[in-house]
């Protein structure tokens, strides 16, 4: 049976949920568990002070033996009859909670505010036993209230002294149930806020997971699109690591595309070389001694033409390879760019006439620079050939040559369909070429993809710049600045 897959989004969210959940559970458990003992400790601290104050107030009556009828007893009865209605942080208090009893030095109860243990021996209870021996006396014992013995009572004692001699003990008792409203309210508030924080944390975690995995999914979709040969935009991310990964994937794609371009170029070059070789071979096989002189001369001329074409093609490939390793111009002479452009336009006259395409040149007469006449001529010719190939019949190619500050600027703009979006960043890549449109003389064919790369190398050797962009009004504009 195939094991079901869990996607990375769910894995990240479950991991985050487990981490936040365990942390929240641990913190809430600790805090909630500490509330009850914390409140009791605070209450015990207050009871210690209360017991000591009352012990001082009862000392004279115990010493004089009138603890049952003296001022202390009367004060306690007045306290019990008081209206203690109060609202403590939103919790109503309607009754007195203290029970007070006093024992003599033998631990016998001689005063009890509730009159339930008068005369009983409390000498074994920790609060009395320890206090009469000069130690801190306290205990917590269960209370039976309406048959429920789960409640407890806190007993805190203080010594009654005649000067430095202990003559009895006074215990203040307070039921812990009186603290429950405060404890429960605190626990409820903490639990509510804890749940709210957990929910908020999970929402933030879900958002973080979505944003993080969305970038990963974009990278995945990009890789799938590339593997299927589709035109995909390189994904971006605000995350540094993911941005680096996206950049690495884009570089990888460019390298793979470059290798594909090389393979395509090899096939293209092979095809281009095959055509003249086939023509030469066919012409040489047809020539015979008995052939009329005119026919024989025709085939000889064809062999010569195809041989020159083959030689020119090989020279172009070798010339570009040599140009890439050239650090500076070898033949620099003063040259008139306008004359150079006009010469190249003249060489393309037959092609423009066949397709009724007009070249319009607006040129400054004094555009003189120092450069290599042959290389610049070839570069301009390449750009004009491209403009011609991608211009529809009966259209116009506009050339503008002028001075821009201290530079000479030549722009060539056609009226074609423009460069496709996916090819804009690749047009200068070696061996990369777009198929010629249907109206071109070479419809459907690709060039060797060396033209623009050659032009770029020539312009760089002349210290200039080259840009090829889509024009706002349509078509493509190539600009050489020297």
GURO-726696 format. One line per field, with one value per residue (C-alpha): x, y negated, z; residue in one letter. Coordinates in steps of 0.001 Angstrom, whole numbers, plus 500000, padded with zeros to 6 digits. Each point is the difference from the previous one (the first is absolute). Layout:
BEGIN
x: [X,...]
y: [Y,...]
z: [Z,...]
res: [A,...]
END
This chain:
BEGIN
x: [500000,501397,500815,498118,502180,499890,500854,502603,497405,498251,503309,501193,496652,499761,503544,499200,496687,501765,502647,497495,497557,502585,501381,496519,498989,503196,499729,496273,500360,502814,498209,496618,501543,501932,496961,498471,503170,500930,496685,500231,503541,498877,497070,502252,502298,497043,498776,503418,499768,496376,500785,502873,497924,497138,502439,501206,496414,498997,503110,498600,496721,501866,502423,497101,497981,496927,500422,496340,498610,502681,500363,501502,496965,497641,501981,499834,496230,499664,502118,497754,496863,501322,498501,502977,498398,502822,500894,503598,501085,496500,499488,497438,500932,496928,501230,502928,502351,502335,499678,502215,500866,502450,501661,501884,503538,498694,498172,496505,497606,498985,498325,498242,498235,497682,499523,500585,503219,500063,501817,501349,503621,501707,503502,500706,498939,503048,498876,499750,502747,502676,498951,500179,503566,501036,499753,497845,496716,497770,497840,497372,497209,496860,496714,496634,497464,496613,501492,502789,503407,502004,500336,502942,500652,503273,501065,502710,501058,501977,501305,498361,502743,500377,503145,502243,498120,497458,496711,497846,499392,497517,498914,498261,498164,498777,498202,501757,496624,499970,502934,498379,498200,503297,501856,497303,499746,503765,500099,497088,501633,503337,498330,497997,502991,502092,497499,499819,503795,500143,497361,501844,503305,498450,498563,503426,501524,497488,500785,503742,499619,497899,502458,503021,498528,498476,503537,501030,496966,500928,503484,498469,497613,502873,502134,497086,499339,503675,500117,496985,501677,497538,500831,499947,500886,502741,498265,500946,499980,500587,501774,503758,500599,497028,501009,503473,498444,497784,503053,501919,497104,499890,503750,499597,497221,502111,502856,497672,498425,503470,500942,496754,500786,503427,498406,497461,502763,502066,496996,499403,503636,500073,496921,501472,503278,498203,498137,503051,501817,497008,499799,503727,499759,496973,501588,503275,498158,498055,503037,501196,502380,497109,497940,499514,502437,497249,498520,503430,500809,496671,500799,503565,498678,497585,502873,501995,497043,499241,503689,500163,496856,501479,503245,498191,497961,503081,501789,497073,500130,503779,499888,497653,502152,503065,498111,499056,503681,501002,500822,500286,499444,502809,499062,498739,499446,497795,496712,496734,497123,497489,502012,500431,496220,499253,502400,498232,496590,501180,501056,496444,498238,498990,498328,498136,498762,498553,497939,499344,501620,501356,502997,499776,503237,500080,503676,502358,502735,502831,499754,503699,501639,503113,499329,500297,498145,499511,498783,497628,498689,499281,498318,497719,499248,498919,497565,498607,499577,498087,497754,499374,499197,497454,498390,496742,499803,499257,501289,502662,503227,501087,503668,501066,503632,500983,502258,498978,502391,503430,498612,498698,496654,498537,496456,498273,496259,497771,496218,499949,498198,502754,501976,497947,500112,501743,502806,500909,502699,501455,500404,503698,500690,502227,498162,496589,497721,496311,498309,499481,496353,497970,500477,503803,502053,501258,496564,500026,503787,502346,503356,503148,499276,503406,498938,499075,502773,502445,498553,500322,503646,500807,498287,501806,503346,499149,499219,496296,496684,497269,496332,497210,496523,496352,498737,496932,498442,500737,502979,503557,502566,503704,502278,503803,501751,503690]
y: [500000,496616,497734,496679,496930,497003,496733,497643,497372,502448,501242,496482,499034,503197,499459,496408,501059,502656,497525,497253,502481,501603,496621,498623,503126,499920,496281,500088,503097,498439,496639,501505,502451,497202,497774,502017,500345,496398,498677,502196,498856,496378,500738,501807,496991,497786,502471,499953,496237,500241,502715,497993,496815,501860,501758,496622,498791,503123,500105,497915,501958,503345,498724,498761,503200,498283,500937,501098,496720,497452,497367,502426,502344,497049,498678,503410,500194,496506,501103,503023,497885,497439,499577,500911,499470,499137,500384,501161,499665,500940,502829,499358,500748,500336,501747,500130,502906,499932,502464,499158,502229,499620,502708,499846,501303,503590,499764,499868,497739,497106,497871,500890,497406,502720,501724,503487,501075,498224,502163,502449,501082,498641,500576,502551,497789,498584,496413,500174,502533,498086,496541,500885,501143,496728,501192,498991,501862,500685,502802,500736,502399,501231,498411,501733,497707,501390,503466,498899,500620,498862,496484,499070,497358,498157,499512,497447,499488,497360,500095,497930,498597,498343,498099,502809,502915,501948,500204,501420,500218,498280,501651,498336,502447,499189,502435,500427,499970,496255,499788,502118,497104,498151,503140,501040,496519,499801,503484,499159,496788,501670,502901,497650,497856,503120,501447,496644,499840,503602,499258,496815,501878,502678,497365,498377,503442,500770,496678,500602,503549,498758,497270,502274,502945,497732,498995,503667,500860,497239,501471,503449,498722,498149,503164,502013,497365,499955,503803,499887,497446,497224,496306,499264,496847,500364,499992,497381,500157,497646,502849,499735,503756,500603,497026,501517,503343,498316,498228,503282,501670,497151,500338,503732,499430,497512,502471,502759,497660,499011,503623,500517,496930,501481,503267,498137,497840,503061,501427,496638,499573,503590,499289,496742,501692,502952,497851,498621,503322,501800,497427,500339,503800,500008,497565,501943,503271,498439,498569,502247,499424,500421,497244,496826,497270,497658,502600,500998,496363,499620,502884,498760,496589,501678,501963,496802,498101,502749,500332,496283,500263,502914,498134,496866,501999,501633,496661,498471,502721,499803,496191,499835,502437,497834,496795,501236,500333,496654,497408,496937,498874,500927,497664,496671,497271,496902,500922,498335,501944,498595,501253,503367,500311,498979,502654,502711,498760,500244,503624,500873,498220,503179,501457,496800,499684,503530,499312,496286,498991,496465,498915,496358,498462,496748,499326,497343,499439,499643,503260,500861,502494,502136,503689,503135,499486,503705,500988,497039,500586,503648,499019,497456,502486,502593,497544,498986,503674,500662,496974,501153,503602,498981,497104,500713,499373,496445,498565,497482,500319,496672,499216,496979,498936,496984,498629,500416,497915,501485,503236,501158,501764,502234,501335,502505,500468,502428,500484,503686,501861,499423,502395,502569,499487,503316,499199,496463,501197,502509,498113,499352,503629,501815,502478,498725,499059,499473,501482,497538,498949,501288,496858,500269,501409,502603,500691,502464,500316,499018,498358,501345,497693,498311,496656,497926,501564,498949,496452,499751,501067,497469,497141,500883,499963,496460,498983,499594,501467,501973,500292,501888,499332,500017,496570,498488,499452,503555,501710,500235,497243,500814,497213,499824,497251,499376]
z: [500000,498992,502904,499758,499514,502305,498277,501415,500991,502302,501399,500833,501519,502063,501266,500908,501578,502079,501165,500864,501529,502263,501041,500713,501917,502048,500816,500758,502167,502015,500382,500875,502437,501682,500493,502851,502111,499179,501315,503066,500706,499779,502307,502459,500090,500916,502634,501702,500453,501142,502587,501468,500243,501698,502349,501224,500479,501986,502212,502899,500201,499967,502650,502223,499452,498537,496322,499809,501315,499276,497351,497486,500104,499623,497031,498278,500511,498552,497017,499371,500070,497524,496536,497852,496602,497626,496319,499585,496355,498914,502529,502768,503636,502271,503165,502404,499414,502994,502895,502975,502936,502876,502088,503304,500438,500182,496677,501499,498073,502261,497306,496736,497876,498636,503418,498544,501721,503358,502593,497431,499944,496861,501253,497285,497084,498208,500244,503807,500604,498080,501133,503708,499356,498415,496380,497052,500356,496996,498665,497359,500909,498232,500861,499933,498395,499003,499788,497608,501523,496949,501424,502204,502634,500498,503662,500841,503643,501874,503612,502743,502200,503385,499218,498698,501539,497881,501903,497209,496268,497675,496763,497080,497714,496486,497664,496668,498264,500594,497587,497270,498183,499611,498916,497537,498505,499516,498459,497712,498793,499390,498181,497783,499118,499535,497532,498180,499728,498754,497351,498995,499867,497828,497667,499709,499474,497262,498288,500303,498659,497092,499059,500330,498113,497358,498998,499941,497870,497564,499712,499470,497325,498338,499915,498578,497336,499022,499834,497652,497781,500835,500256,503724,501937,502584,503428,502579,503801,502921,501783,499373,499801,497715,497853,499636,499097,497404,498571,499907,498193,497499,499421,499554,497518,498054,499887,498819,497469,498850,499438,498125,497891,499239,498890,497898,498537,499106,498170,498335,499003,498741,497926,498682,499125,498461,497478,498118,500272,498453,497234,499271,499991,497695,497538,499913,499267,497122,498206,497151,497050,497560,501716,498006,500969,501188,502370,501245,500749,501842,502315,500499,501002,502412,501561,500357,501573,502515,500867,500763,502100,501924,500535,501180,502499,501465,500133,501927,502624,500312,499902,502965,501962,499308,500761,503480,500899,498484,502693,497746,496427,497657,497130,501286,497376,499735,498372,499088,501537,497522,497021,501709,500546,496395,498722,501996,498840,496390,500526,501099,497115,498186,503116,500804,496418,499968,503112,499410,503306,500211,502091,501069,501258,501979,500590,501217,497422,502531,501954,499873,502372,500106,499569,497898,496715,499272,503496,500365,496487,500828,503290,498291,497227,502593,501597,496603,499011,503232,499428,496433,501003,502638,498079,498182,496259,498894,503278,501006,501992,501476,500674,502021,500369,502094,502724,503648,502114,499156,498534,496654,500211,497283,500447,497695,500496,498100,499906,500890,502791,502574,502170,501975,503772,500656,497549,501122,502416,497524,496749,500646,500898,497599,497738,501111,497142,499318,496904,497198,499393,497074,497899,500171,497135,502496,501509,502910,500040,502795,499592,501638,502953,499739,498511,503051,502022,497271,499948,503772,499924,497247,501866,503240,498193,498861,503590,499254,501078,498233,500951,498247,501410,499024,498984,501611,496575,498855,498440,501250,500450,499943,501253,499658,501949,499160]
res: [X,X,X,X,X,X,X,X,X,X,X,X,X,X,X,X,X,X,X,X,X,X,X,X,X,X,X,X,X,X,X,X,X,X,X,X,X,X,X,X,X,X,X,X,X,X,X,X,X,X,X,X,X,X,X,X,X,X,X,X,X,X,X,X,X,X,X,X,X,X,X,X,X,X,X,X,X,X,X,X,X,X,X,X,X,X,X,X,X,X,X,X,X,X,X,X,X,X,X,X,X,X,X,X,X,X,X,X,X,X,X,X,X,X,X,X,X,X,X,X,X,X,X,X,X,X,X,X,X,X,X,X,X,X,X,X,X,X,X,X,X,X,X,X,X,X,X,X,X,X,X,X,X,X,X,X,X,X,X,X,X,X,X,X,X,X,X,X,X,X,X,X,X,X,X,X,X,X,X,X,X,X,X,X,X,X,X,X,X,X,X,X,X,X,X,X,X,X,X,X,X,X,X,X,X,X,X,X,X,X,X,X,X,X,X,X,X,X,X,X,X,X,X,X,X,X,X,X,X,X,X,X,X,X,X,X,X,X,X,X,X,X,X,X,X,X,X,X,X,X,X,X,X,X,X,X,X,X,X,X,X,X,X,X,X,X,X,X,X,X,X,X,X,X,X,X,X,X,X,X,X,X,X,X,X,X,X,X,X,X,X,X,X,X,X,X,X,X,X,X,X,X,X,X,X,X,X,X,X,X,X,X,X,X,X,X,X,X,X,X,X,X,X,X,X,X,X,X,X,X,X,X,X,X,X,X,X,X,X,X,X,X,X,X,X,X,X,X,X,X,X,X,X,X,X,X,X,X,X,X,X,X,X,X,X,X,X,X,X,X,X,X,X,X,X,X,X,X,X,X,X,X,X,X,X,X,X,X,X,X,X,X,X,X,X,X,X,X,X,X,X,X,X,X,X,X,X,X,X,X,X,X,X,X,X,X,X,X,X,X,X,X,X,X,X,X,X,X,X,X,X,X,X,X,X,X,X,X,X,X,X,X,X,X,X,X,X,X,X,X,X,X,X,X,X,X,X,X,X,X,X,X,X,X,X,X,X,X,X,X,X,X,X,X,X,X,X,X,X,X,X,X]
END
